[in-house]
């Protein structure tokens, strides 16, 4: 799993956060969670980003199927 940060050049749209399932408005930049091939899993909202990398990592591990 990897993070991708992109400039959001589109009009402001709403997305659902990958970690908390809340709707949020995309701003000038967006944080996207991707697989190793660069395929997007989804966006992370600013409130979840603000929780910090350790918290975010734990939340994302819960979403990943365990082998």
N, C-alpha and C positions, 0 to 999 in steps of 0.2 A: 504494500500500500504506500502511496506517495501523495504529497500535496502539490498542487499546481496553483499558482497565483496568476490571475489574468486581469487585465484592464477590462472594464465593462463598458464597451463603446455603444451598447444598445440602449434603447429607452429603458427607463426604470421599470423593471418587471418584478413579479413576486415569485419566490421559490419556496420550497419546503426544505427545512434544515434536515440534513442526513442524521444528525444525532438526537435532536429533540422533537422533530416532526412539526415544529411551529412554522407558520408562514412568515416570511420576511421580505423586505424590499431590497433588491440588489442595488448596491451603491457603485462608486467609481471603480472599485476593485472587488474581486471575488476570490474566495478560497474554495478550491474544488478538490475532492478526494478522488484519486484515480488508482487503477491497478497498475501493475508493472508495465503493461503495454500502452498506458496512457488513456485507457477507456475510463470515462467518468462514472463514479458511483453517485455523486451528488455534491451539493454546496453545503457549506457550514455557515451558520448565522453569526453575526457579530457577538451576540451574548455568549454563545458556546466558545468562540475563539477567546473571549475575555476570561474564560474559566482556566485557561492555561494549558500548556502542552501535556502535562501529566494527566490531567482530568480528561482532556480530549482523546489522548491515546487509549485510556481505559474504556471510554465510551465506544471508540471505534473497534476495539478488540471484542467487545460484546456483540457487535454487528457481524463480525467475521466468523464464518462457519469453522468449527474446530475439527481438525483431521483426526 
